Structure formats: structure tokens, C-alpha cells
Amino acid sequence: QVQLAESGGGLVQPGGSLRLSCVGSGFILSQSTMYWYRQAPGEQRALVASINSRGITTYIGNVKGRFTISRDDEKNTVYLQMNSLKSEDTAVYYCSRGTVWGQGTQVTVSS
């Protein structure tokens, strides 16, 4: 059974950093394109970043230069390193492998 489990969210002050983790089970993560999405209150879920099987990364919108997606093949885990966080980054963050989603992890950026 293919499953994803996120962790690493929390409360952080503006300008701070967090690293989100997403552990995959039931499949080989390195052979898949993996995505990080986020959903802010009252908004639709939006793509943040992706990494494909060749390790090519893409970033969407204002996270470029602040967020980094990576993976650890031995741990079957994909990460989202988030630096210089802003209040507008507040959202529930989800990792995804196409049609499979994790449960999400809350990130709140506030002073």
C-alpha cells in the first residue's frame, strides 16, 4: 500500500526556517516525481515544488530562492527546506505522488 507521511511543521517567527519531511512507503520514492503543495485558509491547494526521478527540481511562485526540495533515497524521504519564512507561507503543507497524498503538516509563520 502506497502511503506518505509528513512531519516537521510548527510555529516559526518571520525570517525563520523549517524543514518538512515526507516518508514514503510501499513504493520507491526515487523512481517517482514527488510534489510539495500547500493550502492556506480559504484558498485552493497550490503546488510549491517538485523533484523528478532524475533529481530535477522546480519551484513555483515566490518560494524560489527560499525553499529547497530534496530527497534521501536511502530513507525513501523527500524534504522541503524552507528559509526566510514569511507570514504568507502559513498553510498546511502536503506531499504528493500524483494521486497519493499525505495527511499534511501545519506551518504557521507568526511573531
Secondary structure in CASP SS format (residue, H / E / C, confidence):
PFRMAT SS
TARGET T0000
AUTHOR 0000-0000-0000
METHOD secondary structure of the structure
MODEL  1
Q C 1.00
V C 1.00
Q E 1.00
L E 1.00
A E 1.00
E E 1.00
S E 1.00
G C 1.00
G C 1.00
G E 1.00
L E 1.00
V E 1.00
Q C 1.00
P C 1.00
G C 1.00
G C 1.00
S C 1.00
L E 1.00
R E 1.00
L E 1.00
S E 1.00
C E 1.00
V E 1.00
G E 1.00
S E 1.00
G C 1.00
F C 1.00
I C 1.00
L H 1.00
S H 1.00
Q H 1.00
S C 1.00
T C 1.00
M E 1.00
Y E 1.00
W E 1.00
Y E 1.00
R E 1.00
Q E 1.00
A C 1.00
P C 1.00
G C 1.00
E C 1.00
Q C 1.00
R C 1.00
A E 1.00
L E 1.00
V E 1.00
A E 1.00
S E 1.00
I E 1.00
N C 1.00
S C 1.00
R C 1.00
G C 1.00
I C 1.00
T E 1.00
T E 1.00
Y E 1.00
I C 1.00
G H 1.00
N H 1.00
V H 1.00
K C 1.00
G C 1.00
R C 1.00
F E 1.00
T E 1.00
I E 1.00
S E 1.00
R E 1.00
D E 1.00
D C 1.00
E C 1.00
K C 1.00
N C 1.00
T E 1.00
V E 1.00
Y E 1.00
L E 1.00
Q E 1.00
M E 1.00
N C 1.00
S C 1.00
L C 1.00
K C 1.00
S H 1.00
E H 1.00
D H 1.00
T C 1.00
A E 1.00
V E 1.00
Y E 1.00
Y E 1.00
C E 1.00
S E 1.00
R E 1.00
G C 1.00
T C 1.00
V E 1.00
W E 1.00
G C 1.00
Q C 1.00
G C 1.00
T E 1.00
Q E 1.00
V E 1.00
T E 1.00
V E 1.00
S C 1.00
S C 1.00
END
